[in-house]
Amino acid sequence: MAKDVDVPLMHERRTGYVSLMTKEDWEADQNKVNVAAIADKKAESCQS
């Protein structure tokens, strides 16, 4: 989600971005990615 942010010292407005994902949701997604990567490495080592 984009949001205008004042930057008074620079005399401008910038577009800032706000994440709607919670820290817990992000960590859960990271755990899924890590588990998938480990499974891929194990599958590769079994094929060799």
N, C-alpha and C positions, 0 to 999 in steps of 0.2 A: 504494500500500500504506500503510495507516494504522499508526501506531506511537505508543504512549504515551511522552511525554517529561516527565521531572521538571523542575519549575521551582521550586527550593527557596526562592528569595528571595520568591516570590509565594505559597508554601505551597499549590501546586496541581500537578495533572498536566494536560497539554494533549495533544491529538492532533496529532501531526506526520505529514507525508506524505513518503514516500520514493519517488523516481522510479527505475524500473528501466531507463530508457532511458539509454544512454551519451551522452556529449557528441558523439561522432562520429555516432551515429544521429540525434541531434537536428539537428546541422548538415546532414546529408544530407537530412533532411526539409525543412529551411528552404531548401536549394538547390532542391529540387523545386518548392516553393511559389513561389519567386522566378522560376524558369524559366516556370512556368505563367502567372504574372502578366504577364511580358514578352510571352509569346505572345498572351495575351488583348488586350493593348494594341496589338500589331501588327495583329491581326485587326480590331480596331475602327477603326484608322486606315486600313486597306485598304478598309473598307466605306464610309467617308465620301467 
